């Protein structure tokens, strides 16, 4: 039984192929087109999935689309009618796209998947999120909580998963939305909505929660059960073309920050404040879900589930025994969830949970043979040494210990927004200079943004205050106190961005200013080569922790194929590139010439 899941047309288009209930392939469209958060119909991701499965369009039994377009269109029409005539400019901008594409998904699927004769199914948006959270989880029964911007009408839902069945118990509907609240502050602090939320979360520890009372007194009416209502007079996203209104600007002391302008303490305080409010909502919701469902474990999905600081607090402070978060928690994961919903709910196929879940490290994307690597890089005149995979971990560990920055391109690409040791830039977490070097000279991004650690799973509790695995980099935990550095009285008085310059632990490059870290535990069952490399580093240095950041520069998707990796390597100040069994020394490379076409091999014309 072959099922293709699809998500598209809002952000993070993706495709997923399920064969007899097993995930064969999954990938986001952006990785192939090189258009960050590409929302178009995922022709390239679909082609990759079919090629990986060795099947044709005509072999597919089902195509599952991750939401119900007509129900979403109903919400949009009702919203515009209710706000008329204020929403006319937004209406005139949105409706042509709906009439051209978004309303006619079945016809579009038929046109793009020539030969497909199977059945099309359309789970609801939050059902797709819930399926992506529960079905791959390690629990036979659990509660689920999905929180995002908006699906059709729902912005938040909770319910229970038992065996192969999901039941949604309650929803919060548009326009009241935690995701849109956070996006409003993302917009107001000068970052891009639907991609800059990570920056707000990273900026928050530099600020003070000065605006929390204003948010809760004026903007959001939060109840003890986690339900809430927003005063929509502070927002403009319902009928306008902006996230926030003049009333919002007056409440918080001025107009939105202009993108790329200097960050001030005000933006840091705003970021901290909305982060605190978001965490409080997540905690209250989680407590209510625990009380209502009686379940011991919780599964999370939806864009807000990528807020790993909030996830960490839910794990530590809620009454759930454990939580599991879908690695592709945003809309891309809807493709996976839609396919799984068809398999388990529509086809009534049984499900047996496994102790570590069935996401398998989320390594569902393309990989490349030695021959393909050589063929793709030959036009660049790339100079390499064939080290071999057996010798590669020890060699790379030596290079990291010498404070080199490495582009690490190995195995199948990750599905989801995090680099998990297949498409990563790695370095020495012990270096006090590595954070600023990698931000400014490698990633070309804001200096305040923290880096995540990859740590051997069997050493995580020695270095971080967490007692379980975090394989998908979706939990924030404090660095273990025994590794903290004592701060001087002068250092304790620093505020704002000046906090960045204080090395706070023996692994300062991954220790944020509040002593936290976004932890990725590495297990040999998921990624044996990456684990072996970190183990070699541990043997040499006594430290089982390295820096892991995504293999890309600001504004570009994570690299997909060797051409993308080599181009990123040559355009930045990385020292070495590792690609399969080959190692590329920057000093040995010829002058770089961009050959132009960055699109993937899988693109359909």
C-alpha positions as CSV (number, residue, x, y, z in Angstrom):
1,X,0.0,0.0,0.0
2,X,1.6,3.2,-1.2
3,X,0.5,6.6,0.2
4,X,1.9,10.0,-0.8
5,X,1.4,12.9,1.7
6,X,1.5,16.5,0.5
7,X,1.6,19.9,2.2
8,X,1.9,23.2,0.3
9,X,0.7,26.7,-0.5
10,X,1.2,28.5,2.9
11,X,4.9,27.8,3.8
12,X,7.2,24.9,4.0
13,X,5.7,22.7,1.2
14,X,6.7,19.1,1.6
15,X,6.0,15.5,0.5
16,X,6.2,12.1,2.2
17,X,6.0,8.6,0.9
18,X,4.6,5.8,3.0
19,X,4.8,2.1,1.9
20,X,2.9,-0.4,4.0
21,X,3.0,2.1,6.9
22,X,6.8,2.7,6.7
23,X,8.2,6.1,5.9
24,X,10.4,5.6,2.8
25,X,11.1,9.3,2.1
26,X,10.2,12.8,3.2
27,X,11.6,16.2,2.3
28,X,10.7,19.9,2.0
29,X,10.5,21.6,-1.3
30,X,12.8,24.4,-0.3
31,X,15.8,22.0,-0.3
32,X,15.5,21.3,-4.0
33,X,14.5,24.7,-5.3
34,X,16.8,26.7,-3.0
35,X,13.9,29.0,-2.2
36,X,13.6,29.3,1.6
37,X,10.3,28.1,2.9
38,X,9.1,27.4,-0.6
39,X,5.3,27.1,-0.5
40,X,4.6,26.0,-4.1
41,X,3.3,22.6,-5.0
42,X,6.2,20.2,-4.1
43,X,7.0,18.7,-7.5
44,X,10.6,18.2,-6.6
45,X,10.0,16.7,-3.2
46,X,7.4,14.4,-4.8
47,X,9.7,13.2,-7.5
48,X,12.4,12.5,-4.9
49,X,10.0,10.5,-2.8
50,X,8.8,8.4,-5.8
51,X,12.4,7.8,-7.0
52,X,13.5,6.8,-3.5
53,X,10.6,4.3,-3.4
54,X,11.3,3.1,-6.9
55,X,7.7,3.7,-8.0
56,X,5.7,5.7,-10.5
57,X,2.7,8.0,-10.0
58,X,0.5,5.2,-11.3
59,X,1.6,2.9,-8.4
60,X,0.2,5.2,-5.7
61,X,-2.9,4.0,-3.9
62,X,-3.6,7.2,-2.1
63,X,-2.6,10.9,-2.1
64,X,-3.3,12.7,1.2
65,X,-3.4,16.5,1.3
66,X,-2.7,17.9,4.8
67,X,-5.9,20.1,5.1
68,X,-9.3,20.8,3.7
69,X,-9.0,23.6,1.2
70,X,-12.7,24.4,1.0
71,X,-13.1,24.6,4.8
72,X,-10.1,27.0,4.9
73,X,-11.6,29.1,2.1
74,X,-14.8,29.3,4.1
75,X,-12.9,30.7,7.0
76,X,-11.2,33.3,4.8
77,X,-14.4,34.4,3.2
78,X,-16.3,34.7,6.5
79,X,-13.4,36.6,8.0
80,X,-13.3,39.1,5.1
81,X,-17.1,39.5,5.1
82,X,-17.1,40.1,8.9
83,X,-14.5,42.8,8.6
84,X,-15.7,44.5,5.4
85,X,-14.9,46.9,3.9
86,X,-11.6,47.1,5.9
87,X,-10.2,44.0,4.5
88,X,-10.7,44.8,0.8
89,X,-6.9,45.3,-0.1
90,X,-6.0,42.0,1.6
91,X,-9.1,40.3,0.0
92,X,-8.1,41.4,-3.5
93,X,-4.6,40.1,-2.9
94,X,-5.6,36.7,-1.6
95,X,-8.6,35.7,-3.7
96,X,-6.9,35.4,-7.1
97,X,-4.5,32.8,-5.8
98,X,-7.4,30.9,-4.3
99,X,-9.3,30.9,-7.5
100,X,-6.2,29.9,-9.5
101,X,-4.8,27.2,-7.3
102,X,-5.7,26.7,-3.7
103,X,-9.4,25.7,-4.3
104,X,-8.6,23.2,-6.9
105,X,-6.1,20.9,-5.2
106,X,-7.7,17.6,-6.7
107,X,-7.3,18.9,-10.2
108,X,-3.8,20.1,-9.5
109,X,-2.8,16.7,-8.1
110,X,-4.2,15.0,-11.2
111,X,-2.3,17.4,-13.5
112,X,1.0,17.0,-11.6
113,X,0.8,13.3,-11.0
114,X,0.1,12.0,-14.4
115,X,-1.1,8.4,-14.3
116,X,-2.3,8.5,-10.7
117,X,-5.6,6.6,-10.5
118,X,-5.9,6.2,-6.7
119,X,-8.0,8.0,-4.1
120,X,-7.4,11.5,-2.7
121,X,-8.1,12.2,1.0
122,X,-8.1,15.4,2.9
123,X,-7.6,15.2,6.7
124,X,-8.1,18.4,8.6
125,X,-5.0,20.5,9.3
126,X,-4.8,19.8,13.0
127,X,-5.6,16.2,12.5
128,X,-2.6,16.0,10.3
129,X,-0.5,17.7,13.0
130,X,-1.9,15.3,15.6
131,X,-1.1,12.3,13.5
132,X,2.4,13.4,12.9
133,X,2.9,13.8,16.6
134,X,1.3,10.7,18.0
135,X,1.8,7.9,15.4
136,X,5.7,8.1,15.3
137,X,5.9,8.6,19.1
138,X,7.1,5.9,21.5
139,X,3.7,5.7,23.3
140,X,0.9,3.3,22.7
141,X,-1.5,5.8,24.2
142,X,-0.9,9.5,24.9
143,X,-2.4,13.0,24.9
144,X,-1.6,15.3,22.1
145,X,-1.5,19.1,21.9
146,X,-1.2,20.9,18.5
147,X,-0.5,24.7,18.5
148,X,0.2,26.8,15.4
149,X,-0.9,29.9,13.5
150,X,-4.1,28.6,12.0
151,X,-5.3,25.6,10.0
152,X,-8.8,25.7,8.6
153,X,-10.4,27.3,11.7
154,X,-8.5,25.7,14.5
155,X,-5.3,27.3,15.9
156,X,-5.0,24.9,18.9
157,X,-6.3,21.4,19.5
158,X,-5.9,18.7,22.1
159,X,-7.0,15.1,22.4
160,X,-5.9,11.5,22.8
161,X,-4.2,8.9,20.7
162,X,-4.9,5.3,21.6
163,X,-3.5,2.5,19.4
164,X,-4.2,3.5,15.9
165,X,-6.9,6.1,16.7
166,X,-6.9,9.8,17.3
167,X,-9.7,11.8,19.0
168,X,-9.7,15.6,19.1
169,X,-11.5,16.7,22.3
170,X,-11.3,20.5,22.1
171,X,-10.1,23.3,19.8
172,X,-9.4,27.1,19.9
173,X,-10.4,28.8,16.7
174,X,-9.1,31.7,14.6
175,X,-8.4,34.6,15.1
176,X,-7.2,33.6,18.6
177,X,-3.9,32.0,18.1
178,X,-0.6,31.6,20.1
179,X,1.3,31.2,16.9
180,X,-0.1,34.4,15.5
181,X,0.5,36.2,18.8
182,X,4.2,35.2,18.6
183,X,4.4,36.1,14.9
184,X,2.9,39.6,15.7
185,X,5.8,40.2,18.1
186,X,8.2,38.7,15.5
187,X,6.9,41.3,13.0
188,X,7.0,44.1,15.6
189,X,10.6,43.4,16.6
190,X,11.7,43.6,12.9
191,X,12.0,40.0,11.9
192,X,10.3,38.0,9.2
193,X,7.1,36.3,10.1
194,X,7.1,32.4,9.7
195,X,10.9,32.3,9.8
196,X,12.1,34.9,12.4
197,X,10.4,33.4,15.4
198,X,13.6,31.4,16.1
199,X,15.4,34.8,16.4
200,X,12.9,36.1,18.9
201,X,13.3,33.0,21.0
202,X,17.1,33.4,20.8
203,X,17.0,37.1,21.6
204,X,14.7,36.7,24.6
205,X,17.4,35.8,27.2
206,X,19.1,39.2,26.6
207,X,16.0,41.0,27.7
208,X,13.8,41.5,30.8
209,X,10.1,40.6,30.9
210,X,9.0,44.2,31.3
211,X,6.0,43.9,29.0
212,X,4.4,40.7,30.3
213,X,1.8,42.6,32.4
214,X,0.8,44.8,29.4
215,X,0.4,41.7,27.2
216,X,-1.8,39.9,29.8
217,X,-3.7,43.0,30.9
218,X,-4.5,44.3,27.4
219,X,-3.7,41.9,24.6
220,X,-4.4,38.4,25.8
221,X,-7.0,37.2,28.3
222,X,-5.4,34.0,29.6
223,X,-7.5,31.5,31.7
224,X,-6.2,28.9,34.1
225,X,-7.1,26.1,31.8
226,X,-4.8,27.6,29.0
227,X,-7.7,28.9,26.9
228,X,-7.4,32.5,25.9
229,X,-8.9,35.3,23.9
230,X,-7.0,38.1,22.2
231,X,-8.2,41.7,21.9
232,X,-8.2,41.9,18.1
233,X,-8.1,45.7,18.1
234,X,-4.3,45.3,18.7
235,X,-3.8,43.2,15.5
236,X,-4.3,43.8,11.8
237,X,-3.8,40.3,10.4
238,X,-7.6,39.5,10.2
239,X,-8.4,42.0,7.6
240,X,-5.2,43.9,6.9
241,X,-1.8,43.4,5.4
242,X,0.1,43.8,8.7
243,X,0.4,41.8,11.8
244,X,-0.1,44.7,14.3
245,X,-2.3,47.8,14.5
246,X,-1.6,51.3,15.6
247,X,-3.2,50.5,18.9
248,X,-0.5,47.8,19.4
249,X,2.2,50.3,18.5
250,X,0.9,52.8,20.9
251,X,0.7,50.3,23.7
252,X,4.3,49.2,23.3
253,X,5.9,52.5,22.7
254,X,6.3,53.2,19.0
255,X,6.3,51.7,15.5
256,X,7.7,48.3,14.6
257,X,11.5,48.1,14.3
258,X,12.7,48.4,10.7
259,X,14.3,45.1,9.5
260,X,18.1,45.1,9.7
261,X,18.2,48.2,11.9
262,X,20.1,48.2,15.2
263,X,18.6,46.0,17.9
264,X,17.9,47.9,21.1
265,X,17.1,46.8,24.6
266,X,13.4,47.4,23.9
267,X,13.3,44.6,21.3
268,X,15.1,42.3,23.7
269,X,12.6,43.1,26.4
270,X,9.7,42.6,24.0
271,X,11.2,39.2,22.9
272,X,11.6,38.1,26.5
273,X,8.1,39.2,27.4
274,X,6.3,37.4,24.6
275,X,8.4,34.3,25.2
276,X,7.4,34.3,28.9
277,X,3.7,34.6,27.9
278,X,4.0,31.8,25.3
279,X,5.6,29.5,27.9
280,X,2.8,30.3,30.4
281,X,0.2,29.5,27.8
282,X,1.9,26.2,26.9
283,X,2.2,25.2,30.6
284,X,-1.4,26.0,31.4
285,X,-2.6,24.1,28.3
286,X,-0.4,21.1,29.2
287,X,-1.7,21.0,32.8
288,X,-5.3,21.2,31.5
289,X,-4.7,18.4,28.9
290,X,-3.1,16.2,31.6
291,X,-6.1,16.7,33.9
292,X,-8.7,16.1,31.2
293,X,-7.2,13.2,29.5
294,X,-5.5,11.4,32.4
295,X,-2.7,10.4,30.1
296,X,0.9,10.2,31.3
297,X,2.7,11.2,28.1
298,X,2.2,14.1,25.8
299,X,2.9,14.5,22.0
300,X,3.3,18.0,20.5
301,X,3.2,19.3,16.9
302,X,2.3,22.6,15.1
303,X,4.7,25.5,14.6
304,X,4.6,26.5,18.3
305,X,6.0,23.1,19.2
306,X,9.3,24.3,17.6
307,X,9.6,26.6,20.6
308,X,12.1,24.4,22.3
309,X,12.4,26.7,25.4
310,X,8.7,26.3,26.0
311,X,9.0,22.5,25.4
312,X,11.7,22.3,28.0
313,X,9.5,24.0,30.6
314,X,6.6,21.7,29.7
315,X,8.9,18.7,30.3
316,X,10.3,20.0,33.6
317,X,7.2,21.6,35.1
318,X,4.1,19.9,33.8
319,X,2.8,16.6,35.4
320,X,3.4,14.6,32.3
321,X,6.0,11.8,32.7
322,X,7.4,12.4,29.2
323,X,6.8,14.4,26.0
324,X,7.6,13.7,22.4
325,X,7.7,16.5,19.7
326,X,7.5,15.9,16.0
327,X,10.8,17.0,14.4
328,X,9.0,18.5,11.4
329,X,6.4,20.1,13.7
330,X,5.4,22.9,11.3
331,X,3.4,22.6,8.0
332,X,6.1,20.4,6.4
333,X,5.3,17.7,8.9
334,X,1.6,17.9,7.8
335,X,2.6,15.8,4.8
336,X,3.8,13.0,7.1
337,X,0.8,13.3,9.4
338,X,-1.7,13.2,6.5
339,X,-0.1,10.0,5.1
340,X,-0.1,8.4,8.6
341,X,-3.7,9.4,9.2
342,X,-4.7,7.6,6.0
343,X,-2.8,4.4,7.0
344,X,-4.0,4.1,10.5
345,X,-7.4,5.8,10.6
346,X,-8.8,5.4,7.1
347,X,-7.4,2.0,6.4
348,X,-7.5,0.9,10.1
349,X,-4.0,-0.5,10.1
350,X,-2.7,-1.5,13.5
351,X,0.1,0.3,15.3
352,X,2.6,-0.9,17.9
353,X,4.7,1.8,19.6
354,X,8.5,1.2,19.8
355,X,10.6,2.3,22.8
356,X,12.5,5.1,20.9
357,X,9.6,5.8,18.5
358,X,9.6,5.3,14.7
359,X,10.9,8.6,13.4
360,X,14.4,6.9,13.0
361,X,16.4,10.1,13.5
362,X,14.2,11.9,10.9
363,X,16.8,11.0,8.2
364,X,14.3,10.7,5.3
365,X,15.9,12.9,2.6
366,X,18.3,12.2,-0.3
367,X,21.8,10.7,0.1
368,X,24.6,10.5,-2.5
369,X,27.0,7.8,-3.6
370,X,30.7,8.4,-4.1
371,X,30.2,8.5,-7.9
372,X,27.4,11.1,-7.6
373,X,29.6,13.3,-5.3
374,X,32.5,13.1,-7.7
375,X,30.3,13.8,-10.7
376,X,28.6,16.8,-9.1
377,X,31.8,18.4,-7.9
378,X,33.9,17.8,-11.0
379,X,32.8,21.0,-12.8
380,X,34.1,23.1,-9.9
381,X,37.6,21.5,-10.1
382,X,37.2,20.7,-6.4
383,X,40.3,19.2,-4.8
384,X,39.8,16.4,-2.3
385,X,41.4,13.6,-0.4
386,X,39.8,10.2,-0.1
387,X,39.9,9.5,3.6
388,X,37.3,6.7,3.7
389,X,34.4,6.5,6.1
390,X,36.2,4.3,8.6
391,X,39.0,6.9,9.2
392,X,36.8,9.9,8.8
393,X,35.5,10.2,12.5
394,X,39.0,10.3,14.0
395,X,40.3,12.7,11.4
396,X,37.4,15.1,11.8
397,X,37.7,14.9,15.6
398,X,41.3,16.0,15.3
399,X,40.3,19.0,13.1
400,X,37.6,20.1,15.5
401,X,40.0,19.8,18.4
402,X,42.3,22.2,16.5
403,X,39.5,24.7,16.4
404,X,38.6,24.2,12.7
405,X,35.1,24.8,11.4
406,X,33.8,21.8,9.4
407,X,31.0,21.4,6.9
408,X,29.7,17.9,7.6
409,X,27.7,16.4,4.7
410,X,26.9,12.7,5.3
411,X,24.1,10.3,4.7
412,X,20.4,11.1,4.2
413,X,19.2,14.6,4.7
414,X,17.1,15.4,7.7
415,X,13.3,16.0,7.5
416,X,12.4,19.1,9.5
417,X,14.1,22.5,10.1
418,X,16.9,21.2,12.3
419,X,20.3,19.9,11.2
420,X,20.8,16.6,13.1
421,X,24.3,15.5,12.0
422,X,23.7,15.0,8.2
423,X,23.8,18.5,6.9
424,X,25.6,20.3,9.7
425,X,28.4,22.8,10.4
426,X,30.3,21.6,13.4
427,X,33.0,23.0,15.7
428,X,34.6,22.9,19.1
429,X,32.1,23.8,21.9
430,X,35.0,24.6,24.2
431,X,36.1,27.6,22.2
432,X,35.1,31.0,23.7
433,X,35.4,32.6,20.2
434,X,33.6,30.0,18.2
435,X,30.0,31.4,18.6
436,X,30.9,34.9,17.2
437,X,33.2,33.4,14.5
438,X,30.6,31.0,13.2
439,X,27.8,33.6,13.4
440,X,29.6,36.4,11.6
441,X,32.0,34.5,9.3
442,X,30.2,31.3,8.5
443,X,26.5,31.8,9.0
444,X,26.4,35.6,8.2
445,X,23.7,36.1,10.8
446,X,23.1,38.1,13.9
447,X,25.8,37.7,16.6
448,X,23.4,37.1,19.4
449,X,22.0,33.8,18.1
450,X,23.1,30.8,20.1
451,X,24.4,27.5,18.7
452,X,23.2,24.1,19.7
453,X,25.3,21.2,21.1
454,X,25.4,17.7,19.8
455,X,26.2,15.4,22.8
456,X,26.6,11.6,23.0
457,X,23.3,10.3,24.4
458,X,25.1,8.3,27.1
459,X,26.8,11.5,28.5
460,X,23.9,14.0,28.3
461,X,23.2,14.1,32.0
462,X,26.8,14.8,32.8
463,X,26.7,18.0,30.8
464,X,23.1,19.1,30.9
465,X,20.3,19.1,33.4
466,X,18.1,16.6,31.5
467,X,17.7,12.9,32.2
468,X,16.5,11.6,28.8
469,X,17.3,11.7,25.1
470,X,16.6,14.8,23.0
471,X,17.4,13.5,19.5
472,X,15.6,16.2,17.5
473,X,17.0,19.3,19.1
474,X,13.6,20.3,20.4
475,X,14.3,20.7,24.2
476,X,16.2,23.4,25.9
477,X,17.9,22.5,29.2
478,X,20.4,24.2,31.5
479,X,24.1,23.3,31.3
480,X,25.0,21.2,34.3
481,X,26.1,23.5,37.1
482,X,29.4,21.7,37.6
483,X,30.5,23.1,34.2
484,X,29.5,26.7,34.9
485,X,32.2,29.4,35.2
486,X,32.0,31.8,38.1
487,X,31.1,35.3,37.0
488,X,32.8,38.4,38.4
489,X,30.7,41.2,39.9
490,X,31.4,43.3,36.9
491,X,30.2,40.6,34.5
492,X,27.0,40.2,36.5
493,X,26.1,43.8,35.9
494,X,26.2,43.5,32.1
495,X,22.9,43.7,30.3
496,X,21.6,43.4,26.7
497,X,24.0,42.2,24.0
498,X,27.0,42.8,26.2
499,X,26.1,39.6,28.0
500,X,27.3,37.7,24.9
501,X,31.0,38.3,25.6
502,X,31.0,36.4,28.9
503,X,32.1,32.7,28.7
504,X,29.7,31.1,31.0
505,X,30.8,27.5,31.1
506,X,33.5,25.1,30.0
507,X,31.6,24.8,26.7
508,X,30.9,28.5,26.1
509,X,30.2,28.2,22.4
510,X,26.9,26.4,23.1
511,X,26.0,28.0,26.4
512,X,23.4,30.8,26.0
513,X,23.4,33.9,28.3
514,X,20.9,32.2,30.6
515,X,23.1,29.1,30.9
516,X,20.7,27.1,28.6
517,X,21.4,25.0,25.6
518,X,19.2,23.5,22.8
519,X,20.3,19.9,23.2
520,X,20.6,17.3,20.6
521,X,21.5,13.8,21.9
522,X,23.2,11.5,19.3
523,X,22.6,7.8,19.4
524,X,24.5,5.2,17.3
525,X,21.3,3.6,16.2
526,X,20.2,6.8,14.5
527,X,23.5,8.1,13.1
528,X,26.5,5.8,13.8
529,X,29.0,7.9,11.8
530,X,28.2,11.1,13.6
531,X,28.2,9.3,17.0
532,X,31.6,7.8,16.3
533,X,33.0,11.1,15.3
534,X,31.8,12.8,18.6
535,X,33.1,9.7,20.5
536,X,36.5,10.2,18.9
537,X,36.4,13.9,19.9
538,X,35.5,12.8,23.5
539,X,38.5,10.4,23.6
540,X,40.9,13.1,22.5
541,X,39.5,16.0,24.7
542,X,37.4,14.5,27.5
543,X,34.5,16.5,26.1
544,X,31.5,14.6,24.5
545,X,30.0,17.9,23.2
546,X,30.4,19.7,19.9
547,X,28.7,22.6,18.2
548,X,26.1,21.6,15.6
549,X,24.4,24.3,13.4
550,X,22.6,23.9,10.1
551,X,24.7,23.7,6.9
552,X,23.5,26.9,5.3
553,X,24.0,30.7,5.4
554,X,21.4,33.2,6.4
555,X,18.5,33.4,4.1
556,X,19.1,30.1,2.3
557,X,17.7,26.6,3.0
558,X,19.9,23.9,4.4
559,X,22.1,22.3,1.7
560,X,20.6,19.2,0.0
561,X,23.2,17.9,-2.5
562,X,27.0,18.1,-2.8
563,X,26.9,21.1,-5.1
564,X,25.1,23.2,-2.5
565,X,27.5,22.0,0.2
566,X,30.6,22.9,-1.8
567,X,29.2,26.3,-2.8
568,X,28.3,27.1,0.8
569,X,31.8,25.9,1.9
570,X,33.6,28.1,-0.7
571,X,31.5,31.2,0.0
572,X,32.1,31.2,3.7
573,X,35.1,30.9,6.0
574,X,34.7,27.2,6.8
575,X,38.1,25.4,7.0
576,X,37.1,22.0,5.8
577,X,34.3,20.2,4.0
578,X,33.6,16.5,4.6
579,X,31.4,14.9,2.0
580,X,31.0,11.1,2.1
581,X,34.5,9.6,2.2
582,X,36.1,12.8,0.9
583,X,37.6,15.7,2.7
584,X,38.2,19.1,1.1
585,X,40.8,21.5,2.6
586,X,39.8,25.2,1.9
587,X,43.5,26.1,1.3
588,X,43.8,23.5,-1.5
589,X,40.7,24.6,-3.5
590,X,41.0,26.5,-6.8
591,X,39.3,29.9,-7.1
592,X,35.6,29.4,-6.8
593,X,33.4,29.9,-9.8
594,X,29.7,29.6,-9.4
595,X,28.4,27.3,-12.2
596,X,24.9,28.8,-11.7
597,X,22.3,26.1,-11.5
598,X,21.7,25.2,-7.8
599,X,18.5,23.4,-8.5
600,X,18.2,19.7,-7.5
601,X,18.5,16.7,-9.8
602,X,14.9,15.9,-8.8
603,X,13.3,19.0,-10.4
604,X,10.5,18.5,-12.8
605,X,10.3,20.8,-15.8
